Amino acid sequence: MESKIFSYKVDGVALEPVNDQLSISPVFDRKELLTKLKDLFKDDDYKLDERSFDYKIKDGQLYIEGAVTKHVEAKSIGFMSGK
């Protein structure tokens, strides 16, 4: 099974300081992000492995990291038997 790992920078989702101890991000839609990621990989027949997602913050910026796997058509072997 072919796999790739990715790191996706989520534009517009960066931490903003509230006070000296707290920084928060603006509101974002996780389902919308998932749809964008699916669109990025659909042309290459890769499928997102959502269980591998890791949300990281680097220098205040949100990144999503994870894995995608190549979609392989299932092969079936049929046996015919008669009575």
JOGI-V233245 format. One record per pair of residues at least 12 apart in sequence whose C-alpha atoms are under 7 Angstrom apart, sorted by the first residue. I is the first residue (numbers start at 1). J is the second residue. D is the distance in whole Angstrom. If there is no record, write none. Layout:
i=<I:I>
j=<J:J>
d=<D:D>
This chain:
i=<1:1:2:2:3:3:3:3:4:4:4:5:5:5:6:6:6:7:7:7:7:8:8:8:9:9:9:10:10:13:13:13:13:14:14:14:15:15:45:45:46:46:46:46:47:47:47:47:48:48:48:49:49:52:52:53:53:54>
j=<69:70:69:70:67:68:69:70:67:68:69:66:67:68:65:66:67:63:64:65:66:63:64:65:62:63:64:62:63:25:26:61:62:60:61:62:60:61:70:71:68:69:70:71:68:69:70:71:67:68:69:67:68:66:67:65:66:66>
d=<7:7:6:5:7:6:4:6:6:5:6:6:4:6:6:6:6:6:6:4:7:5:5:6:6:5:7:6:6:6:6:6:6:5:4:6:5:6:6:6:6:5:4:6:5:5:6:6:6:4:7:6:5:5:6:6:4:6>
